[in-house]
Amino acid sequence: MPERYKQLSGYRVMWVWVLFDLPVGTKAERKRATRFRNDLLDLGFEMVQFSVYLRHAWSREKAESFAQQVGGCVPEAGHVQVLFFTDKQYAQSQVFRGRTRPAKPDEKPRQLALF
């Protein structure tokens, strides 16, 4: 059967996840991290969390092409990881929202207590 007539399969359609940890200690590092985030958006990724982006791909080959494009945008410092999931695997994921976190302490103590 010709390639153009193949049906989309949940085992062939891919999701590309980009996870990263970039340094942001200096103004220049923050600028590079922001540029990387904007590059991901320009490549069609959407933000899931601040350092986690996601993109749909119709095939493994297209997913690998996206990964290569991401690789070309990576700043000199930091860690970037690209993960691939089939549509079937992604459909089994669970998302939880709306749970509140424990309250943070109001502030640091004003005086050091020694015992």
TINULO-857955 format. One record per residue: residue number from 0; x, y, z of N, C-alpha, C, O in turn. Coordinates in nm, 2 decimals, decimal comma, padded with zeros to 4 digits, always signed. Example, Ala and Ser with C-alpha at 12.3 -4.5 7.8 and 13.67 -1.06 7.14 Angstrom:
BEGIN
(r 0; (+01,32; -00,57; +00,78); (+01,23; -00,45; +00,78); (+01,32; -00,33; +00,78); (+01,42; -00,33; +00,85));
(r 1; (+01,28; -00,22; +00,71); (+01,37; -00,11; +00,71); (+01,29; +00,00; +00,79); (+01,34; +00,11; +00,80));
This chain:
BEGIN
(r 0; (+00,08; -00,12; +00,00); (+00,00; +00,00; +00,00); (+00,09; +00,12; +00,00); (+00,19; +00,13; +00,08));
(r 1; (+00,06; +00,22; -00,08); (+00,14; +00,35; -00,09); (+00,13; +00,42; +00,05); (+00,04; +00,41; +00,12));
(r 2; (+00,24; +00,48; +00,08); (+00,26; +00,55; +00,21); (+00,15; +00,65; +00,24); (+00,10; +00,66; +00,35));
(r 3; (+00,10; +00,72; +00,13); (+00,00; +00,82; +00,15); (-00,14; +00,77; +00,19); (-00,22; +00,84; +00,24));
(r 4; (-00,16; +00,63; +00,18); (-00,29; +00,57; +00,21); (-00,29; +00,50; +00,35); (-00,39; +00,45; +00,39));
(r 5; (-00,18; +00,50; +00,41); (-00,17; +00,44; +00,55); (-00,25; +00,52; +00,64); (-00,25; +00,64; +00,64));
(r 6; (-00,33; +00,45; +00,73); (-00,41; +00,52; +00,83); (-00,32; +00,56; +00,94); (-00,22; +00,50; +00,97));
(r 7; (-00,36; +00,67; +01,01); (-00,29; +00,71; +01,13); (-00,31; +00,61; +01,24); (-00,42; +00,56; +01,26));
(r 8; (-00,20; +00,57; +01,30); (-00,21; +00,47; +01,41); (-00,16; +00,54; +01,54); (-00,07; +00,62; +01,54));
(r 9; (-00,22; +00,50; +01,65); (-00,18; +00,55; +01,78); (-00,04; +00,51; +01,81); (+00,02; +00,56; +01,91));
(r 10; (+00,01; +00,41; +01,74); (+00,15; +00,36; +01,77); (+00,25; +00,43; +01,68); (+00,37; +00,42; +01,70));
(r 11; (+00,20; +00,50; +01,58); (+00,29; +00,57; +01,49); (+00,29; +00,73; +01,51); (+00,39; +00,79; +01,50));
(r 12; (+00,17; +00,78; +01,55); (+00,17; +00,92; +01,58); (+00,24; +00,95; +01,71); (+00,23; +00,87; +01,81));
(r 13; (+00,32; +01,05; +01,72); (+00,41; +01,07; +01,83); (+00,38; +01,21; +01,90); (+00,33; +01,30; +01,84));
(r 14; (+00,43; +01,21; +02,03); (+00,43; +01,34; +02,11); (+00,57; +01,36; +02,14); (+00,64; +01,27; +02,19));
(r 15; (+00,62; +01,48; +02,12); (+00,76; +01,52; +02,15); (+00,76; +01,61; +02,27); (+00,69; +01,71; +02,27));
(r 16; (+00,83; +01,57; +02,38); (+00,84; +01,65; +02,50); (+00,98; +01,70; +02,51); (+01,08; +01,63; +02,49));
(r 17; (+00,99; +01,83; +02,55); (+01,12; +01,89; +02,57); (+01,13; +01,93; +02,72); (+01,04; +02,02; +02,76));
(r 18; (+01,22; +01,88; +02,79); (+01,24; +01,92; +02,93); (+01,38; +01,98; +02,94); (+01,47; +01,93; +02,89));
(r 19; (+01,39; +02,09; +03,02); (+01,51; +02,16; +03,03); (+01,54; +02,22; +03,16); (+01,44; +02,26; +03,23));
(r 20; (+01,66; +02,24; +03,19); (+01,71; +02,31; +03,31); (+01,82; +02,40; +03,26); (+01,93; +02,35; +03,24));
(r 21; (+01,80; +02,53; +03,25); (+01,90; +02,62; +03,20); (+01,94; +02,72; +03,31); (+01,86; +02,76; +03,39));
(r 22; (+02,06; +02,76; +03,31); (+02,11; +02,86; +03,42); (+02,04; +02,99; +03,39); (+02,03; +03,03; +03,28));
(r 23; (+02,00; +03,06; +03,50); (+01,94; +03,19; +03,49); (+01,99; +03,28; +03,60); (+01,92; +03,38; +03,64));
(r 24; (+02,12; +03,26; +03,64); (+02,18; +03,34; +03,74); (+02,22; +03,48; +03,70); (+02,22; +03,58; +03,78));
(r 25; (+02,25; +03,50; +03,57); (+02,29; +03,63; +03,53); (+02,19; +03,68; +03,42); (+02,11; +03,61; +03,37));
(r 26; (+02,20; +03,81; +03,39); (+02,11; +03,87; +03,29); (+02,13; +03,80; +03,16); (+02,03; +03,78; +03,09));
(r 27; (+02,25; +03,78; +03,12); (+02,28; +03,71; +02,99); (+02,22; +03,57; +02,99); (+02,17; +03,53; +02,89));
(r 28; (+02,23; +03,49; +03,10); (+02,18; +03,36; +03,11); (+02,03; +03,36; +03,10); (+01,97; +03,28; +03,03));
(r 29; (+01,96; +03,46; +03,16); (+01,82; +03,47; +03,15); (+01,78; +03,50; +03,01); (+01,67; +03,45; +02,96));
(r 30; (+01,85; +03,58; +02,94); (+01,82; +03,62; +02,81); (+01,83; +03,50; +02,72); (+01,75; +03,47; +02,63));
(r 31; (+01,94; +03,41; +02,74); (+01,95; +03,29; +02,66); (+01,84; +03,19; +02,68); (+01,79; +03,13; +02,59));
(r 32; (+01,80; +03,18; +02,81); (+01,69; +03,09; +02,85); (+01,56; +03,14; +02,78); (+01,48; +03,05; +02,73));
(r 33; (+01,53; +03,27; +02,79); (+01,41; +03,32; +02,73); (+01,41; +03,30; +02,58); (+01,31; +03,26; +02,52));
(r 34; (+01,53; +03,32; +02,51); (+01,54; +03,30; +02,37); (+01,51; +03,15; +02,34); (+01,44; +03,12; +02,24));
(r 35; (+01,56; +03,06; +02,42); (+01,53; +02,91; +02,40); (+01,38; +02,88; +02,41); (+01,33; +02,81; +02,32));
(r 36; (+01,32; +02,94; +02,51); (+01,17; +02,92; +02,52); (+01,10; +02,98; +02,40); (+01,01; +02,91; +02,35));
(r 37; (+01,14; +03,09; +02,36); (+01,07; +03,15; +02,24); (+01,10; +03,07; +02,11); (+01,01; +03,06; +02,03));
(r 38; (+01,22; +03,01; +02,10); (+01,25; +02,92; +01,99); (+01,16; +02,80; +01,99); (+01,11; +02,76; +01,88));
(r 39; (+01,13; +02,75; +02,11); (+01,04; +02,63; +02,12); (+00,90; +02,67; +02,07); (+00,84; +02,60; +02,00));
(r 40; (+00,86; +02,79; +02,11); (+00,72; +02,83; +02,07); (+00,72; +02,85; +01,92); (+00,62; +02,82; +01,85));
(r 41; (+00,83; +02,91; +01,86); (+00,84; +02,93; +01,72); (+00,84; +02,80; +01,64); (+00,79; +02,79; +01,53));
(r 42; (+00,89; +02,69; +01,70); (+00,89; +02,56; +01,64); (+00,75; +02,49; +01,66); (+00,73; +02,37; +01,61));
(r 43; (+00,66; +02,55; +01,72); (+00,52; +02,49; +01,74); (+00,50; +02,42; +01,87); (+00,40; +02,35; +01,88));
(r 44; (+00,59; +02,43; +01,96); (+00,57; +02,36; +02,09); (+00,48; +02,45; +02,18); (+00,48; +02,57; +02,16));
(r 45; (+00,42; +02,39; +02,27); (+00,34; +02,46; +02,37); (+00,39; +02,43; +02,51); (+00,43; +02,32; +02,54));
(r 46; (+00,38; +02,53; +02,59); (+00,43; +02,52; +02,73); (+00,33; +02,43; +02,81); (+00,21; +02,47; +02,82));
(r 47; (+00,38; +02,33; +02,88); (+00,30; +02,25; +02,97); (+00,33; +02,30; +03,11); (+00,24; +02,32; +03,19));
(r 48; (+00,46; +02,32; +03,14); (+00,51; +02,38; +03,26); (+00,62; +02,47; +03,22); (+00,66; +02,47; +03,11));
(r 49; (+00,67; +02,54; +03,32); (+00,77; +02,65; +03,28); (+00,89; +02,59; +03,20); (+00,94; +02,65; +03,11));
(r 50; (+00,94; +02,47; +03,24); (+01,05; +02,41; +03,17); (+01,02; +02,28; +03,10); (+01,10; +02,20; +03,08));
(r 51; (+00,89; +02,27; +03,06); (+00,84; +02,15; +02,99); (+00,75; +02,19; +02,87); (+00,65; +02,26; +02,89));
(r 52; (+00,79; +02,15; +02,75); (+00,72; +02,19; +02,63); (+00,68; +02,06; +02,56); (+00,74; +01,96; +02,57));
(r 53; (+00,57; +02,07; +02,48); (+00,51; +01,96; +02,41); (+00,47; +01,99; +02,27); (+00,43; +02,10; +02,24));
(r 54; (+00,49; +01,89; +02,18); (+00,45; +01,91; +02,04); (+00,40; +01,78; +01,98); (+00,46; +01,67; +02,01));
(r 55; (+00,30; +01,78; +01,90); (+00,25; +01,67; +01,83); (+00,32; +01,65; +01,70); (+00,36; +01,74; +01,63));
(r 56; (+00,35; +01,52; +01,66); (+00,41; +01,49; +01,54); (+00,34; +01,37; +01,47); (+00,30; +01,28; +01,54));
(r 57; (+00,32; +01,37; +01,34); (+00,25; +01,27; +01,27); (+00,32; +01,14; +01,26); (+00,26; +01,04; +01,22));
(r 58; (+00,45; +01,14; +01,28); (+00,53; +01,02; +01,26); (+00,66; +01,03; +01,34); (+00,70; +01,13; +01,39));
(r 59; (+00,72; +00,91; +01,36); (+00,85; +00,91; +01,43); (+00,96; +00,99; +01,36); (+01,04; +01,06; +01,42));
(r 60; (+00,95; +00,99; +01,23); (+01,05; +01,07; +01,15); (+01,03; +01,22; +01,17); (+01,13; +01,29; +01,19));
(r 61; (+00,91; +01,26; +01,18); (+00,88; +01,40; +01,20); (+00,92; +01,44; +01,34); (+00,97; +01,55; +01,37));
(r 62; (+00,89; +01,35; +01,44); (+00,93; +01,38; +01,58); (+01,08; +01,39; +01,59); (+01,13; +01,48; +01,66));
(r 63; (+01,16; +01,31; +01,52); (+01,30; +01,32; +01,52); (+01,35; +01,45; +01,45); (+01,45; +01,50; +01,49));
(r 64; (+01,28; +01,49; +01,35); (+01,31; +01,62; +01,29); (+01,29; +01,73; +01,39); (+01,37; +01,82; +01,39));
(r 65; (+01,18; +01,73; +01,46); (+01,16; +01,83; +01,56); (+01,27; +01,83; +01,67); (+01,32; +01,94; +01,71));
(r 66; (+01,31; +01,71; +01,71); (+01,42; +01,70; +01,81); (+01,55; +01,76; +01,75); (+01,62; +01,83; +01,83));
(r 67; (+01,58; +01,74; +01,63); (+01,70; +01,80; +01,57); (+01,69; +01,95; +01,56); (+01,79; +02,02; +01,59));
(r 68; (+01,57; +02,00; +01,54); (+01,56; +02,15; +01,54); (+01,58; +02,21; +01,68); (+01,64; +02,31; +01,69));
(r 69; (+01,52; +02,13; +01,78); (+01,54; +02,18; +01,92); (+01,69; +02,18; +01,95); (+01,74; +02,27; +02,01));
(r 70; (+01,76; +02,07; +01,91); (+01,90; +02,06; +01,93); (+01,98; +02,18; +01,88); (+02,08; +02,22; +01,94));
(r 71; (+01,94; +02,23; +01,77); (+02,00; +02,35; +01,71); (+01,98; +02,48; +01,79); (+02,05; +02,58; +01,76));
(r 72; (+01,89; +02,48; +01,88); (+01,85; +02,60; +01,95); (+01,91; +02,60; +02,10); (+01,90; +02,70; +02,17));
(r 73; (+01,97; +02,49; +02,14); (+02,01; +02,47; +02,28); (+02,12; +02,57; +02,31); (+02,22; +02,57; +02,24));
(r 74; (+02,11; +02,64; +02,42); (+02,22; +02,73; +02,46); (+02,34; +02,65; +02,51); (+02,34; +02,53; +02,52));
(r 75; (+02,46; +02,72; +02,52); (+02,58; +02,65; +02,56); (+02,57; +02,58; +02,69); (+02,62; +02,47; +02,70));
(r 76; (+02,51; +02,65; +02,79); (+02,50; +02,59; +02,92); (+02,36; +02,54; +02,95); (+02,27; +02,58; +02,89));
(r 77; (+02,35; +02,44; +03,04); (+02,22; +02,38; +03,07); (+02,21; +02,24; +03,03); (+02,29; +02,18; +02,97));
(r 78; (+02,09; +02,19; +03,06); (+02,06; +02,05; +03,02); (+01,92; +02,05; +02,95); (+01,82; +02,10; +03,01));
(r 79; (+01,91; +01,99; +02,83); (+01,79; +01,98; +02,76); (+01,77; +01,83; +02,72); (+01,86; +01,77; +02,67));
(r 80; (+01,65; +01,78; +02,74); (+01,62; +01,64; +02,71); (+01,50; +01,64; +02,63); (+01,40; +01,71; +02,66));
(r 81; (+01,50; +01,56; +02,52); (+01,38; +01,54; +02,43); (+01,33; +01,40; +02,45); (+01,41; +01,30; +02,44));
(r 82; (+01,20; +01,38; +02,48); (+01,14; +01,25; +02,50); (+01,03; +01,23; +02,39); (+00,97; +01,32; +02,35));
(r 83; (+01,02; +01,10; +02,35); (+00,92; +01,07; +02,25); (+00,82; +00,97; +02,32); (+00,85; +00,88; +02,39));
(r 84; (+00,69; +01,00; +02,29); (+00,58; +00,91; +02,34); (+00,49; +00,88; +02,22); (+00,46; +00,97; +02,14));
(r 85; (+00,44; +00,76; +02,20); (+00,34; +00,73; +02,10); (+00,21; +00,80; +02,15); (+00,19; +00,83; +02,27));
(r 86; (+00,12; +00,81; +02,06); (-00,02; +00,86; +02,09); (-00,09; +00,77; +02,19); (-00,16; +00,82; +02,28));
(r 87; (-00,07; +00,64; +02,18); (-00,13; +00,55; +02,27); (-00,07; +00,56; +02,41); (-00,15; +00,56; +02,51));
(r 88; (+00,06; +00,58; +02,42); (+00,12; +00,61; +02,56); (+00,07; +00,74; +02,62); (+00,04; +00,74; +02,74));
(r 89; (+00,07; +00,84; +02,53); (+00,03; +00,97; +02,58); (-00,12; +00,97; +02,63); (-00,16; +01,03; +02,73));
(r 90; (-00,20; +00,89; +02,56); (-00,34; +00,88; +02,60); (-00,36; +00,82; +02,74); (-00,46; +00,84; +02,80));
(r 91; (-00,26; +00,75; +02,79); (-00,27; +00,68; +02,92); (-00,22; +00,77; +03,03); (-00,23; +00,74; +03,15));
(r 92; (-00,17; +00,89; +03,00); (-00,12; +00,98; +03,10); (-00,23; +01,04; +03,19); (-00,35; +01,05; +03,14));
(r 93; (-00,20; +01,07; +03,31); (-00,29; +01,13; +03,40); (-00,25; +01,27; +03,44); (-00,13; +01,29; +03,47));
(r 94; (-00,34; +01,36; +03,45); (-00,31; +01,50; +03,48); (-00,39; +01,54; +03,60); (-00,51; +01,51; +03,61));
(r 95; (-00,33; +01,60; +03,70); (-00,40; +01,64; +03,82); (-00,38; +01,79; +03,84); (-00,27; +01,84; +03,83));
(r 96; (-00,49; +01,86; +03,86); (-00,48; +02,00; +03,88); (-00,57; +02,04; +04,00); (-00,67; +01,97; +04,03));
(r 97; (-00,54; +02,16; +04,05); (-00,63; +02,21; +04,15); (-00,61; +02,18; +04,30); (-00,67; +02,23; +04,39));
(r 98; (-00,51; +02,09; +04,32); (-00,48; +02,06; +04,46); (-00,39; +02,17; +04,52); (-00,29; +02,21; +04,45));
(r 99; (-00,43; +02,22; +04,63); (-00,35; +02,32; +04,69); (-00,23; +02,27; +04,76); (-00,23; +02,15; +04,81));
(r 100; (-00,12; +02,35; +04,77); (+00,00; +02,31; +04,83); (-00,01; +02,35; +04,98); (-00,09; +02,44; +05,01));
(r 101; (+00,07; +02,29; +05,07); (+00,07; +02,33; +05,21); (+00,12; +02,48; +05,21); (+00,20; +02,52; +05,13));
(r 102; (+00,06; +02,55; +05,31); (+00,10; +02,69; +05,33); (+00,25; +02,70; +05,36); (+00,30; +02,62; +05,43));
(r 103; (+00,31; +02,80; +05,31); (+00,45; +02,83; +05,34); (+00,46; +02,91; +05,47); (+00,37; +02,98; +05,50));
(r 104; (+00,57; +02,89; +05,54); (+00,59; +02,98; +05,66); (+00,58; +03,12; +05,62); (+00,63; +03,16; +05,51));
(r 105; (+00,53; +03,21; +05,71); (+00,51; +03,35; +05,68); (+00,64; +03,42; +05,64); (+00,65; +03,48; +05,54));
(r 106; (+00,74; +03,40; +05,73); (+00,87; +03,47; +05,70); (+00,97; +03,40; +05,79); (+00,94; +03,32; +05,88));
(r 107; (+01,10; +03,44; +05,77); (+01,20; +03,39; +05,85); (+01,20; +03,45; +05,99); (+01,15; +03,56; +06,00));
(r 108; (+01,24; +03,38; +06,09); (+01,24; +03,44; +06,22); (+01,33; +03,56; +06,23); (+01,44; +03,56; +06,16));
(r 109; (+01,30; +03,65; +06,31); (+01,38; +03,78; +06,31); (+01,50; +03,76; +06,40); (+01,60; +03,83; +06,39));
(r 110; (+01,50; +03,66; +06,49); (+01,61; +03,64; +06,58); (+01,64; +03,49; +06,58); (+01,56; +03,41; +06,58));
(r 111; (+01,77; +03,46; +06,58); (+01,82; +03,33; +06,58); (+01,80; +03,27; +06,73); (+01,84; +03,34; +06,82));
(r 112; (+01,74; +03,16; +06,74); (+01,72; +03,10; +06,87); (+01,82; +02,99; +06,90); (+01,83; +02,90; +06,81));
(r 113; (+01,89; +03,00; +07,00); (+01,99; +02,90; +07,04); (+01,95; +02,82; +07,16); (+01,90; +02,89; +07,26));
(r 114; (+01,95; +02,69; +07,16); (+01,91; +02,61; +07,28); (+02,03; +02,54; +07,33); (+02,01; +02,46; +07,43));
